[in-house]
Amino acid sequence: MPEKQTNRCAIYTRKSTEEGLEQEFNSLDAQRESAEAYIASMKHEGWVALPDRYDDGGYTGGNMERPALKRLMADIEAGKVDCVVVYKVDRLSRSLLDFARMMETFEKRQISFVSVTQHFNTTNSMGRLTLNILLSFAQFEREIISERTRDKIAAARRKGKWSGGRPILGYDVAPGGGRLVVNEDEAARVRAIFELYLEHQSLIETVKALDARGWTTKRWTTQDGHEAGGRRFDKNNILHLLTNVLYLGKITLKKEVFDGEHPAIVDAEVFRRVQALLHRNGQSGGKHVRNRFGALLKGLLYCAPCGCAMVHTHTLKNGNKRYRYYVCLNAQKRGWHTCPSKSIPASEIERFVVDQVRAIGKDSSLVAETIRQARKQAETRIAELETEQAGLEKDLAWHNAELRKLAGQVARDGTAADRMADIQERIRVAERRATDVREELIALGRELVDEREVTRSLALFTPVWDSLSPREQVRVMQLLVERVDYDGEKGTVSITFHPTGIRSLADEMKRKDAIA
């Protein structure tokens, strides 16, 4: 009697999600047990279950990017398998196109295919038709599930609910999931990033400032316990942060924006100013372009009604006479009728600002008010720095704890040493930034000068100012003034000084006078 040919059977199992896989007997085990029982019932035909397990837990059937499936196909190509056994057809694939490709490989290698719960024979035309009908329904079911999932996410977003994704800096995911809660330390950092961009008016310069502070992107722990995020900022992720309406308490659905359930952490006016500046810099190249004509208020002057910058420009008359102006960007782009300020002669507004600085030292009440405002600004800056200091202390504590944990893993984990080196570099950067913050806090504490010292120092402004070159005058003005707001409709000008500008100006004037 001829010996029966052995039919080597590979059992393939799959589950779309990881839920329940940690159990001692899970869905993959149940599928394999059913397949092994079926193979045992065919023992008289020479069927034998291969000991190798081809289990894909947590992988979709919509594509072929599955490690166990790739291993199975490689073993088929190597001639190690005669038959593929699954619990149901959709365990192998839910894509009609992918399944057709696999069936082509099976036929080429003369591999049988068996579904334990759906009896058919792929060696005849009726069996193949039945198989394709079953698979068509499997693909239809997958597409219906996908549509329902998309509709559910869309409905949730229209109600302002957070529907998942990567956590962002400034918020944490609530313990129960499904909503965002404010992380106060990170929220203060986000607000500081918006202010830094308004200050530097350049993405690259903002990235440099964040590098100097040792700040990184959002760091969180994944569901499987791995650390994620915590990367250095670059132009792309800074741009994404600055344009993310989540910080306004909003939720997006494609191009639609809805009110979110989470609170805003960035002021709407600050966000609007940042968007206007980003739009302008996209065309002009940002703040750091050459100041060819010595515009004293370049990067400082803003149109109060429109809330956007006023840019320096000029016209030539009679071939050689140059007239300089500051023009509202809104009026320049959308027409003069859109802005009540429109433009103002450069010499007129520059002279007015310089005269206001001169007047500070001549009016005792103005000196007192200027110092009061400067102290208020300094106190605001001190509060910001103290918040940053607390965040740095938390970061350093986390880094040091992580370093201690990795130290015990070096012997058994080859990557631990590299991760320790990375954390040590982060500690170095954070400690350097902490030193800078402490020094700035000390300096701000010393900036609280008295009225007599300011009056005496500012009395030197007029004689020294007139002796400065145009480039030096621009530098002194940038040192002193944070921004100038011009309202053409009301005819008013508002000057905002840097927190330490008055003291810096006084020191500069004394230094120039000593040189003279």
C-alpha positions, 0 to 999 in steps of 0.5 A, spaced: 500 500 500 503 506 497 505 511 503 500 517 504 504 524 502 505 528 508 501 535 507 504 540 511 499 545 514 501 552 516 496 555 521 495 563 520 491 567 525 490 574 526 486 579 530 485 587 528 486 590 535 491 588 541 485 588 546 485 582 550 492 579 547 495 579 554 490 574 556 493 567 558 488 564 552 486 569 547 483 570 540 489 567 537 490 561 541 482 560 540 483 560 532 489 556 532 486 551 537 480 550 532 485 549 526 489 544 529 482 540 531 481 540 523 488 538 521 487 532 526 481 530 523 484 530 516 490 526 519 488 520 515 489 524 509 497 525 511 495 532 514 500 535 519 500 541 523 507 545 522 510 547 529 511 554 527 506 560 529 504 565 524 500 570 529 499 577 527 496 580 533 494 588 533 494 588 525 489 590 520 487 585 514 486 591 510 493 590 507 499 585 507 504 589 512 504 584 517 510 580 520 507 573 521 504 574 514 510 576 511 514 570 514 509 565 512 509 568 504 517 567 505 516 560 507 511 558 502 516 561 497 522 556 500 517 550 499 516 549 507 509 549 506 503 545 503 497 548 505 495 554 509 489 553 514 485 559 517 479 560 522 475 564 517 477 567 510 478 574 513 483 572 518 488 572 512 485 578 508 480 583 508 482 586 501 480 583 495 486 585 491 491 583 496 487 576 497 487 575 489 495 576 489 496 571 495 491 566 491 496 567 485 502 565 489 498 559 492 496 556 485 503 557 483 506 554 488 500 549 488 499 551 496 492 549 498 488 554 502 482 551 507 478 555 512 475 551 518 468 555 518 467 556 511 468 549 507 470 550 500 475 547 495 480 552 491 481 546 486 475 547 482 471 553 479 465 553 484 470 553 490 474 559 487 467 563 486 465 561 493 471 564 496 471 570 492 464 572 494 466 571 501 472 575 500 468 581 497 463 581 503 469 581 507 472 587 504 465 590 504 464 589 511 471 593 512 469 599 508 463 599 512 467 599 519 472 604 516 466 609 514 462 608 521 469 610 524 470 616 520 463 618 521 464 617 529 470 621 529 467 627 525 461 627 529 465 627 536 469 633 533 463 637 531 461 637 538 468 639 540 470 633 543 478 631 542 478 624 538 485 622 539 492 622 536 498 624 539 498 629 545 500 636 544 505 641 548 500 644 553 495 639 554 495 632 557 490 626 555 485 625 561 486 619 565 479 616 562 481 618 555 477 622 550 478 629 552 484 634 554 486 637 560 491 643 561 498 641 563 500 648 567 507 648 566 507 646 559 501 651 557 506 657 560 511 654 555 507 654 549 505 662 551 512 663 551 513 660 545 508 665 541 511 671 545 518 669 543 516 668 535 513 675 536 519 678 539 524 675 534 519 675 528 523 669 525 522 661 525 529 660 525 531 665 530 525 662 535 528 655 534 535 658 536 532 661 542 528 654 544 535 650 543 538 655 548 533 654 553 533 646 552 526 646 550 523 640 547 517 637 543 511 634 548 514 628 551 509 622 553 509 615 555 505 610 550 500 605 552 505 600 552 510 604 556 515 607 551 517 614 552 515 618 546 517 625 543 522 630 547 525 632 540 528 638 539 524 643 535 525 645 528 522 650 523 516 645 521 514 643 528 514 650 531 510 652 525 505 647 526 505 649 534 504 656 532 498 655 527 494 650 531 487 652 533 487 647 539 491 652 543 485 657 542 480 652 545 478 649 538 477 643 534 478 642 527 475 637 522 478 638 515 477 645 514 471 647 519 473 649 526 468 648 532 469 650 539 472 645 543 471 642 550 478 643 552 480 650 555 484 655 551 491 656 553 493 662 548 490 669 548 486 670 541 489 676 540 496 674 541 494 668 536 492 673 531 498 677 531 502 671 530 498 668 524 499 675 521 506 675 522 507 668 519 503 670 513 507 677 512 514 673 513 512 668 508 512 673 503 517 678 506 522 673 509 521 675 516 525 680 520 532 679 519 533 683 512 538 688 511 536 695 513 538 699 507 535 706 509 536 706 516 529 706 518 529 707 525 522 704 527 523 697 522 520 691 526 517 696 531 512 700 528 504 697 528 498 699 525 493 699 532 486 699 528 489 693 523 493 690 528 499 688 523 506 691 522 507 697 518 513 696 513 518 701 511 518 703 504 520 709 499 519 713 493 523 717 488 521 724 486 525 728 480 530 722 480 534 723 486 529 726 492 527 720 496 521 720 501 520 715 506 514 712 509 511 707 513 505 703 510 500 699 513 501 692 511 493 691 510 492 697 506 498 695 502 495 688 500 487 689 501 487 697 499 487 703 502 480 703 504 481 697 509 485 701 513 484 708 517 492 709 518 494 707 511 501 710 511 505 716 515 512 719 513 518 716 516 521 722 519 515 724 522 513 718 526 521 717 528 522 724 530 516 724 535 518 717 538 525 720 539 522 727 542 518 722 547 524 719 549 527 726 550 521 728 554 522 722 559 528 726 562 525 733 563 518 731 566 518 728 573 511 725 573 513 722 566 519 719 569 515 716 575 510 713 570 515 710 565 519 707 571 512 704 574 511 701 567 518 699 566 517 695 573 510 692 572 513 689 565 519 687 569 515 684 574 511 680 569 518 678 566 520 675 573 513 671 573 515 668 566 522 666 568 520 663 575 515 659 571 520 657 566 525 655 572 520 651 575 519 647 569 526 646 568 527 643 575 521 638 573 525 637 567 532 636 571 528 631 576 525 627 570 532 626 566 536 624 573 530 619 575 531 616 567 538 616 568 538 612 574 533 607 571 537 606 565 544 605 569 541 599 572 539 596 564 546 597 561 548 590 562 542 587 559 540 593 554 545 595 548 541 601 547 541 604 554 548 607 554 546 611 547 540 613 551 544 615 557 548 619 553 542 623 550 539 624 557 546 627 559 546 632 553 539 634 555 541 635 562 547 639 560 542 644 556 537 644 561 542 646 567 545 651 562 538 654 561 537 654 568 543 658 569 541 663 564 534 664 567 537 665 574 542 670 571 536 674 568 532 674 574 538 677 578 539 682 573 532 684 573 532 685 580 538 690 579 534 694 574 529 697 579 533 704 579 530 710 582 528 716 579 534 721 580 538 716 577 534 715 571 533 723 570 540 724 571 542 719 565 537 721 561 539 728 561 545 726 557 540 723 551 540 729 547 547 731 546 549 723 545 543 721 540 545 727 535 552 724 535 550 717 534 551 714 527 544 712 523 546 704 525 547 706 532 541 710 533 537 704 530 541 699 535 539 704 541 532 704 539 531 697 539 535 696 545 529 701 549 523 700 545 519 694 544 513 696 540 510 703 537 503 703 536 500 708 531 492 709 530 491 714 524 484 714 525 485 717 532 491 720 531 495 717 537 501 714 538 503 709 544 510 707 545 511 700 549 518 700 552 522 693 554 522 691 561 529 693 562 530 698 556 530 704 561 536 702 565 539 699 558 538 706 555 541 710 561 547 705 561 548 706 554 548 714 554 553 714 560 558 709 556 557 714 550 558 720 554 564 717 557 567 715 550 566 722 548 
